[in-house]
Amino acid sequence: MNKIIYILISLVLLTGCAKEEVVPVIVDFEFEVFNEDFSIPVQVVFFNRTEGGEDYEWSFEGGVPSRSVSRNPGVIQYDAKGVYKIELTASNQDGSRDTKVIEIQIDDPVVIDFEITNLVDNFSPATYAIQNNSSGADTFSWTFEGGAPATSLVKDPGKVTFTEPGEHKITLEISNGREMYNLQKTVTVAPFLVSDFEHTVAFENDDYQVPASIQFKNTSISATEYQWDFEGASILTSTEENPEVIFTQAGKHSIILTTFNGKETKVVRKEIEFFRNTNLREIKDIKLGINTAHSSNTRGSFYSIIDRKVYTNQEVTPEIEQRIDLVFFGLSSTFGRNRFVSPTKISETTFDVFQNPKSTIFINSQELCGCTASLSVSQYDMMQDDVLLNSLTIQETSGGLQDFDNTMQPRIVLFQTQEGKKGAIKIKDFVDDGQNSYILVDIKIQKESR
């Protein structure tokens, strides 16, 4: 009997142990937003972390797609702003079931932009209107480098003023609570007003003898208007930016430039000294080469009064030919035979003949001239105007055209150009440099014939 009871108890215990236990379902999931960008369109991928589940049902409020029965539903896209529920229900064959619901906030796109408008001009103090064109944000932080105000937290800060010249950065930082964006732009305030000018005298007036033409170059900074005042000139005032003015009176004359830009006014005054018209131009230290120097293009023998320039053989063009007044012909470095010849008589030298030559009269040897024209070295040195030159009657004679050597130093050679200008050449030195030998001369000539 006891044995039967023991067997029955053992069967009951074995039957209880064989019964299966119920597996519970614990729902859990995570998600990631692409690029952490919650501004539409938003793409979200879900990761199912559920334990004990076999069947799944997803619900995506506002999402595309809106439902899924996959364990991992892939990418869900949201195209409208809002707060949406995401629900996952999981179950298994044991009848266990669990649900998890979360919310996701989808934002409008965040766009950052602003516009800067200069009011009046960019001269100091320069005022700018700031227009905020941003969207999707609810907080704003402005920084105005060197501006007044320096900062602002309102959406539209209105007007900002900058006083210091130079570049100033304007920075806007916006946020929608989760995302932050910033944008920087630069405004440039013009330098403070400076009034200044330079001047250039016309080449033919570079001795500053009146009348003298002066070209003024305005070098002012941040100026928009100009007022010039001139002393001793053909005009007394001008509003041009870069006027050209003829000064007609000798003496020191003031030039006053007043500049404006609507916010500042500045004045600068300078003096230029002009001299009486002596009708005499002096040109110093001209080097004229002997024939070999000219032909080899190392030192020219042709001289233009109007250009005040020596020309070598290769520099002479048909146009330059018509500007040559003086032709020096030196036979050799011994300077035994030298003379100045008219461009019309260049065939008497070894130089190429000109096609359209000018005519110049020379007196190479005053001692052989047999004429009334005479000018000594001391007279040449003392000349301060053209009175003495103008009194000379320069005529070409066979004696006056004779060659000269280097035994007389200095030597004065007289001439008269095709335009009737009378002049004198002072030969100061005969420089022996082999085939590159040259004479060193000064010239005094009338600026205008009379």
SULSULZI-V468145 format. One record per residue. N is the residue number from 1. PSI is psi as a letter, one per 20 degrees, with the letter a starting at -180 (none if undefined). NEAR is the number of other C-alpha atoms within 10 Angstrom. Layout:
BEGIN
{{N;PSI;NEAR} {N;PSI;NEAR}}
END
This chain:
BEGIN
{{1;g;5} {2;h;6} {3;h;7} {4;g;8} {5;g;9} {6;g;10} {7;g;10} {8;g;10} {9;g;10} {10;h;10} {11;g;10} {12;g;10} {13;g;10} {14;h;10} {15;g;9} {16;h;9} {17;h;9} {18;i;8} {19;p;8} {20;q;8} {21;q;8} {22;p;11} {23;o;15} {24;q;16} {25;p;21} {26;o;18} {27;p;21} {28;q;17} {29;r;15} {30;r;11} {31;q;12} {32;p;13} {33;p;15} {34;p;12} {35;j;9} {36;k;12} {37;o;18} {38;j;23} {39;p;22} {40;q;17} {41;p;15} {42;p;23} {43;p;20} {44;p;18} {45;p;15} {46;q;16} {47;o;14} {48;o;16} {49;j;13} {50;q;22} {51;p;14} {52;j;18} {53;q;22} {54;h;15} {55;q;14} {56;q;22} {57;o;16} {58;q;21} {59;p;17} {60;n;20} {61;p;17} {62;j;19} {63;r;20} {64;o;13} {65;r;15} {66;i;14} {67;q;17} {68;q;15} {69;j;14} {70;q;12} {71;g;19} {72;o;15} {73;i;17} {74;b;12} {75;p;17} {76;p;18} {77;p;18} {78;p;23} {79;j;16} {80;q;16} {81;q;17} {82;r;13} {83;o;13} {84;q;16} {85;q;14} {86;p;18} {87;p;17} {88;p;23} {89;p;21} {90;q;24} {91;r;22} {92;r;17} {93;i;12} {94;i;15} {95;j;10} {96;q;16} {97;q;20} {98;q;18} {99;q;17} {100;p;15} {101;p;14} {102;r;11} {103;q;12} {104;p;14} {105;p;11} {106;p;20} {107;q;24} {108;q;18} {109;q;18} {110;o;21} {111;p;13} {112;p;19} {113;q;16} {114;q;16} {115;p;12} {116;p;16} {117;p;13} {118;p;15} {119;p;12} {120;f;10} {121;r;16} {122;k;19} {123;q;23} {124;p;21} {125;p;16} {126;p;22} {127;p;21} {128;q;20} {129;p;16} {130;p;18} {131;p;16} {132;o;18} {133;j;12} {134;r;17} {135;q;15} {136;j;15} {137;q;22} {138;i;13} {139;q;14} {140;p;21} {141;o;16} {142;q;22} {143;p;17} {144;o;19} {145;o;17} {146;j;19} {147;r;20} {148;o;13} {149;r;15} {150;h;14} {151;r;18} {152;q;15} {153;j;14} {154;q;13} {155;g;19} {156;o;15} {157;i;17} {158;c;12} {159;q;17} {160;p;20} {161;p;19} {162;p;25} {163;h;18} {164;p;18} {165;q;17} {166;a;15} {167;p;14} {168;p;17} {169;p;15} {170;p;22} {171;p;17} {172;p;24} {173;p;17} {174;q;25} {175;q;18} {176;j;19} {177;h;10} {178;h;11} {179;q;14} {180;p;14} {181;q;14} {182;q;14} {183;p;13} {184;p;13} {185;r;13} {186;p;14} {187;q;18} {188;p;15} {189;p;20} {190;q;19} {191;r;16} {192;q;19} {193;p;20} {194;p;19} {195;p;22} {196;q;19} {197;q;17} {198;r;12} {199;q;14} {200;p;13} {201;q;17} {202;q;15} {203;g;14} {204;i;15} {205;k;16} {206;j;13} {207;j;16} {208;k;21} {209;p;23} {210;q;21} {211;p;18} {212;p;23} {213;p;22} {214;p;20} {215;o;15} {216;p;17} {217;o;15} {218;o;19} {219;k;14} {220;q;21} {221;p;15} {222;k;19} {223;q;24} {224;h;12} {225;q;14} {226;q;20} {227;o;15} {228;q;20} {229;p;16} {230;p;18} {231;q;19} {232;k;18} {233;r;21} {234;h;14} {235;q;14} {236;h;13} {237;r;17} {238;q;16} {239;j;14} {240;q;13} {241;g;18} {242;m;17} {243;q;15} {244;p;18} {245;q;19} {246;p;17} {247;p;23} {248;i;20} {249;p;20} {250;q;18} {251;r;16} {252;p;14} {253;p;17} {254;q;15} {255;p;19} {256;p;20} {257;p;23} {258;p;20} {259;q;27} {260;q;19} {261;j;18} {262;i;12} {263;h;13} {264;r;15} {265;p;15} {266;q;15} {267;p;15} {268;q;15} {269;p;14} {270;r;13} {271;q;13} {272;p;13} {273;p;12} {274;q;20} {275;q;16} {276;q;14} {277;o;19} {278;i;15} {279;k;18} {280;p;20} {281;p;22} {282;p;16} {283;p;13} {284;q;12} {285;l;14} {286;p;18} {287;o;22} {288;o;28} {289;q;32} {290;r;27} {291;h;26} {292;h;23} {293;g;24} {294;g;26} {295;h;20} {296;j;14} {297;k;17} {298;h;15} {299;p;23} {300;r;28} {301;i;27} {302;p;25} {303;p;21} {304;p;17} {305;g;16} {306;h;12} {307;h;12} {308;l;13} {309;q;14} {310;p;20} {311;p;23} {312;r;20} {313;g;19} {314;i;12} {315;i;12} {316;p;16} {317;r;11} {318;h;11} {319;g;9} {320;h;15} {321;h;20} {322;i;17} {323;i;19} {324;p;26} {325;h;24} {326;p;24} {327;o;25} {328;p;24} {329;o;25} {330;p;28} {331;g;16} {332;r;20} {333;i;22} {334;i;16} {335;k;20} {336;h;13} {337;o;15} {338;q;20} {339;q;21} {340;p;25} {341;q;25} {342;q;23} {343;h;26} {344;i;17} {345;k;15} {346;i;18} {347;i;13} {348;i;13} {349;a;16} {350;j;12} {351;q;15} {352;q;11} {353;q;15} {354;q;19} {355;h;11} {356;m;14} {357;q;19} {358;r;19} {359;p;19} {360;p;24} {361;p;24} {362;q;26} {363;n;30} {364;h;26} {365;n;22} {366;h;22} {367;i;12} {368;j;14} {369;g;19} {370;k;13} {371;r;16} {372;h;11} {373;p;15} {374;p;18} {375;p;17} {376;r;14} {377;g;15} {378;h;8} {379;g;11} {380;g;17} {381;h;10} {382;i;9} {383;p;15} {384;i;15} {385;a;18} {386;j;21} {387;g;13} {388;g;14} {389;g;25} {390;h;17} {391;i;10} {392;q;15} {393;o;13} {394;o;20} {395;q;17} {396;p;17} {397;q;17} {398;h;11} {399;g;16} {400;h;22} {401;i;19} {402;q;19} {403;q;17} {404;q;19} {405;a;16} {406;j;17} {407;h;10} {408;o;11} {409;p;13} {410;r;16} {411;q;23} {412;p;24} {413;p;23} {414;q;28} {415;r;27} {416;p;25} {417;r;20} {418;h;13} {419;i;12} {420;j;14} {421;p;17} {422;q;28} {423;r;24} {424;p;23} {425;p;20} {426;o;22} {427;o;22} {428;h;17} {429;q;17} {430;o;22} {431;o;17} {432;o;15} {433;l;13} {434;c;13} {435;i;18} {436;k;22} {437;q;24} {438;r;29} {439;q;23} {440;p;16} {441;q;20} {442;q;16} {443;p;20} {444;p;23} {445;q;25} {446;p;23} {447;h;20} {448;q;13} {449;q;14} {450;none;10}}
END
